[in-house]
Amino acid sequence: MTENKPKRFKKVLRISSIVILSITFISIIAHFVWLNTGSNQWKLVKEEDGIKIWSMKTPGNCLLKCRANFRVQCTMAGLVKIIEDTKSWSDIGMDSSKITVLDPITAPGYYSAFVGFKQDMPFPFADREIFTFMQRFQNSQSKKVEVNVMAAPNKIPPSEGYIRIEHMHNNYSFTPLANGEIEVDFKNEFDLGGSVPYVLKNIGAAPMLYQMMADLKRIMKMEKYKNAKVAYIKEFDE
């Protein structure tokens, strides 16, 4: 009996090694198949409470891109305020002590600034830090507003204990409609970085974006945004 134990152990070890190697091989193949697939077309994945969410898989990129669209009754300035006025970020759960604004420029039809902030992450993930370059343009004829928020990871040195996010490009489009509503279209390309598997990032992308847009829609009903005024922002009837 005693002599058979080493043999059984070796057999179990050999089978375990084969299983591990098989899983590893299948995972590698699945990764390259996923990496090189994708239609490069938006696919509707959720529609609720007037909010539509799409995702897009691009060949050569493991992460999904996401897009949201909805309409809201508020001023154009209200939407701009919640993005550019970092003092208002407390309404979306951000800690103002963790926000930095550098080199702001405001002019007719244009605004830009470098904006950095820290984001606490749930265990076991490390906290994140992101520095972005934000640009806002408004068409003087249509009054449509475009906002681009792009990662600027090298603007300042990273803070100790945080993972600096290096890839992000978000685009907001606010189009005023004749009935007083504003059509919000948001495209999101974002990599959380660190050791979070891209499978988890992809699973959470659409639900997180929906929640963000639902919160934005709710916040725009607040009086300080519904009737907000922002320098150089023209409303549909101006």
C-alpha positions in Angstrom: 0.0 0.0 0.0 2.8 2.4 1.0 4.6 1.8 -2.3 1.6 2.7 -4.3 1.2 6.2 -2.8 4.1 7.8 -4.7 2.8 6.3 -7.9 -0.7 7.6 -7.3 0.7 11.0 -6.4 2.8 11.1 -9.6 -0.3 10.1 -11.6 -2.5 12.8 -10.0 0.4 15.3 -10.6 0.7 14.3 -14.3 -3.1 14.6 -14.8 -3.2 18.0 -13.1 -0.3 19.2 -15.3 -2.1 18.1 -18.4 -5.3 19.8 -17.3 -3.5 23.0 -16.5 -1.6 23.0 -19.8 -4.8 22.3 -21.7 -6.6 25.2 -19.9 -3.7 27.5 -20.6 -3.6 26.5 -24.3 -7.3 26.9 -24.7 -7.2 30.3 -22.9 -4.4 31.5 -25.3 -6.3 30.4 -28.3 -9.5 32.0 -27.0 -7.6 35.2 -26.4 -6.3 35.5 -29.9 -9.7 34.5 -31.4 -11.4 37.3 -29.4 -8.6 39.8 -30.1 -9.0 39.4 -33.9 -12.8 39.2 -34.0 -15.3 42.1 -34.1 -17.7 43.8 -36.5 -16.6 47.3 -35.8 -20.3 48.2 -35.6 -22.4 49.4 -32.7 -24.7 46.8 -31.2 -27.6 47.7 -29.0 -27.3 45.9 -25.7 -29.7 47.7 -23.4 -32.6 50.1 -23.6 -34.4 51.3 -20.5 -36.0 54.5 -19.2 -35.3 56.3 -22.5 -31.5 55.4 -22.3 -30.0 53.3 -25.1 -26.6 51.6 -24.6 -24.5 50.1 -27.4 -21.2 48.2 -27.4 -18.7 47.8 -30.2 -15.9 45.2 -30.7 -13.0 46.4 -32.9 -10.6 43.8 -34.3 -7.2 44.1 -32.7 -8.7 45.5 -29.4 -9.7 43.2 -26.5 -11.8 45.9 -24.8 -15.3 46.9 -25.9 -16.2 50.5 -26.7 -19.5 51.7 -25.4 -22.0 54.4 -26.4 -25.1 55.9 -24.7 -27.9 58.1 -26.0 -30.9 59.7 -24.3 -32.8 63.0 -24.2 -33.2 65.3 -21.2 -35.1 68.5 -20.5 -32.5 71.0 -19.2 -30.3 73.8 -20.3 -27.1 73.2 -22.4 -25.3 75.0 -19.6 -26.5 72.4 -17.1 -24.8 69.6 -18.9 -21.6 71.6 -19.4 -21.6 72.6 -15.7 -21.6 69.0 -14.4 -18.6 68.2 -16.6 -16.5 71.3 -16.2 -17.3 72.7 -12.8 -15.4 70.3 -10.5 -17.1 71.7 -7.5 -20.3 70.1 -8.8 -18.7 66.7 -9.0 -19.9 66.0 -5.4 -23.3 65.5 -7.0 -21.9 62.4 -8.8 -20.1 61.1 -5.7 -16.6 62.6 -6.3 -14.4 63.9 -3.5 -13.4 67.5 -4.4 -10.2 67.1 -2.3 -9.0 64.5 -4.9 -9.5 66.7 -7.9 -6.9 68.9 -9.6 -7.4 71.5 -12.4 -4.5 72.9 -14.3 -4.1 75.4 -17.2 -7.8 76.2 -17.8 -8.6 78.3 -20.9 -12.1 79.9 -21.5 -13.0 81.7 -24.6 -16.1 82.2 -26.8 -17.1 78.7 -28.1 -14.1 77.0 -26.4 -12.9 75.7 -23.1 -9.9 73.4 -22.2 -8.2 72.3 -19.0 -6.1 69.5 -17.6 -8.2 67.7 -14.9 -6.9 65.0 -12.6 -8.7 63.0 -10.0 -8.2 59.9 -7.8 -10.7 57.1 -7.6 -11.0 54.6 -4.8 -11.4 51.0 -5.9 -13.0 48.1 -4.1 -10.8 45.4 -2.7 -8.6 43.7 -4.0 -8.0 46.3 -6.8 -5.5 49.2 -6.3 -6.9 52.8 -6.3 -6.7 54.6 -9.7 -5.5 58.0 -10.7 -6.3 59.7 -14.0 -5.1 62.9 -15.6 -7.1 64.1 -18.6 -7.1 66.9 -21.1 -10.6 68.2 -21.6 -11.8 70.3 -24.6 -15.2 71.7 -25.2 -16.4 73.4 -28.4 -19.8 74.9 -29.3 -21.1 75.5 -32.8 -22.2 79.1 -33.1 -25.0 78.3 -35.5 -26.5 75.0 -34.3 -25.5 75.5 -30.6 -24.4 71.9 -30.5 -21.7 71.2 -27.9 -18.9 68.7 -28.3 -16.7 67.7 -25.3 -13.6 65.5 -25.6 -11.9 64.0 -22.5 -8.6 62.3 -23.3 -6.1 60.7 -21.0 -3.0 62.8 -20.4 -0.9 60.4 -18.3 2.3 62.3 -18.5 1.1 65.8 -17.4 2.4 65.3 -13.9 4.2 62.4 -12.1 1.9 59.7 -10.8 1.0 59.7 -7.1 2.5 56.9 -4.9 0.1 54.1 -4.2 -2.1 54.7 -7.3 -2.2 53.2 -10.7 -2.2 55.9 -13.4 -4.8 55.2 -16.1 -3.1 55.7 -19.5 -5.9 55.1 -22.1 -9.1 57.0 -22.2 -11.1 58.9 -24.8 -14.6 60.0 -24.0 -16.8 62.1 -26.3 -19.9 63.9 -25.2 -22.2 65.4 -27.9 -25.1 67.7 -26.7 -27.6 68.6 -29.5 -30.4 71.0 -28.7 -33.8 70.1 -30.1 -36.7 72.4 -31.0 -39.0 71.0 -28.3 -36.6 72.2 -25.5 -34.9 68.8 -25.0 -31.3 68.1 -25.4 -30.1 64.9 -27.1 -27.1 63.5 -25.2 -24.8 61.1 -27.1 -21.8 59.7 -25.2 -19.0 57.5 -26.6 -16.7 55.8 -24.1 -13.3 54.2 -24.8 -11.6 53.5 -21.5 -9.0 51.1 -20.0 -9.1 50.7 -16.2 -5.5 49.4 -16.4 -3.8 47.3 -13.7 -4.4 43.7 -13.2 -8.2 43.7 -13.8 -8.9 41.0 -16.5 -10.4 42.5 -19.7 -13.2 39.9 -19.5 -14.4 41.6 -16.3 -13.9 45.1 -17.8 -16.1 44.1 -20.8 -18.8 42.5 -18.6 -19.1 45.6 -16.5 -18.7 48.2 -19.2 -22.4 48.5 -20.4 -24.0 48.3 -16.9 -21.7 50.9 -15.5 -22.3 53.2 -18.5 -26.0 52.8 -18.1 -25.8 53.7 -14.4 -23.7 56.8 -15.2 -26.2 58.0 -17.8 -29.2 57.3 -15.5 -27.4 59.3 -12.7 -26.7 62.2 -15.2 -30.3 62.2 -16.3 -31.5 62.4 -12.7 -29.0 65.1 -11.8 -30.2 67.3 -14.7 -33.6 67.5 -13.0 -32.0 69.4 -10.1 -32.8 73.1 -10.2 -29.2 74.3 -10.3 -28.6 72.3 -13.5 -32.0 72.5 -15.1 -31.8 76.3 -15.3 -28.0 76.7 -15.1 -26.0 79.4 -16.8 -22.3 79.1 -17.9 -20.1 81.8 -19.4 -19.9 81.6 -23.2 -22.5 78.8 -23.5 -25.4 79.7 -25.8 -28.8 78.1 -25.5 -30.9 77.0 -28.4 -33.1 80.1 -28.4 -30.2 82.6 -28.0 
